């Protein structure tokens, strides 16, 4: 099903005009001010629903990165020296400012990403406001180990200190939320940051940084450079004044980031690709599993590293599951991202749509395309749309099962024993997220123990919480976003030890000179 896009043009033009006015001075925010890029190369933000350019800017180059890092370096002593309460108050004001601008954020996110506006309004924006409020509170709870006399003659305690300037690179699939996931734990811990959003989607990251400034967070604490990965991104990762790098994106690019960061011995946090298994045991609630699979596979048009991409269904339920998913996928409404009734928007670009289509087209030679598998025509033909797609009967070692597609495609395979289902779930290089579907608590609990992933849902797939960590196993990276666990990435631990004896010649000195 699809909705016509006839009403899209006026809405998109209004939002685009507002963005062009707001960011007319440039797509970098350095020390609280918008500045133009200096790379000499321009780039257009494209509305993926129509293929129309909506904002053109000059890309940031190495000089812009240097300026942003310099601003962050200069702001670090003051921000790190602020009390936890002062940082917390500023971040509470930040959360309030984001809430005030909620509709502007939602419309801008839908314009640059093609997200259905109901997803932006009900997921991306409120999740970001909540995340900001969470870290505003968490800023007051950066505690180390309690003091104690562990040697008998000394008092020891642990300080948890900020690292310095953080250089972060965020992806295009959730530009606003990923900006928040990078910025918030970093600044709550007392660091300053330079964020490089994807050049396809810089607009809500810039608005996010502006809101921080408007909320009273000092200039230079949050900086944004909008440039390409090979010049601005790599220069940021390798910059000698950047003490830590956090990257979210593909595993392939993550390896390159790690290579550069390792050369300068930086702290490194990587949240990389995923190929989440969706394991349905034969005692599962079939209707719940079907609904969960369609929602989990299609959220954000499948451009989600935790999306349900591999459904393993125990054989007694397999045929009914395939039929049910195909029927439910057929009811999903493609259409104008600004229409309240649209369920599924376009992919981020025509290039990404063609990449997704390539996976499905190649799979036709070895698997069965049950539904979808094509781009719609008619009113949606100019956009980067692709129909919800279900592929069945592929081999476990096939490309469509093993590779991250990042589109509205679910592949389903049968299994017999519980052991086989869990083994197949673990049989990819990735380990970011997974789900298990069963009404038997012992069976579900076994799956949560044995599936190797950073998050395992039971009888649901996708929900995230500010209080809970997000991060992967294996080729999905290491380190955590969100939750208090993220502070482990953005702080360094210092042991402080006081002598309590006032004795000049300590007993241990005999190992260097003298006798007992």
Beta strands, then each sheet from edge to edge (+ up, - down):
strand 1: 28-30
strand 2: 33-35
strand 3: 42-47
strand 4: 52-58
strand 5: 154-162
strand 6: 165-169
strand 7: 192-196
strand 8: 222-224
strand 9: 244-248
strand 10: 267-271
strand 11: 276-280
strand 12: 308-314
strand 13: 368-371
strand 14: 389-392
strand 15: 409-415
strand 16: 430-431
strand 17: 433-437
strand 18: 455-458
strand 19: 473-474
strand 20: 477-478
strand 21: 491-499
sheet 1: 1+ 2-
sheet 2: 3+ 4-
sheet 3: 5+ 21-
sheet 4: 8+ 7+ 6+ 9+ 10+ 20-
sheet 5: 13+ 14- 15- 12- 11- 17- 18-
sheet 6: 16+ 19-
end
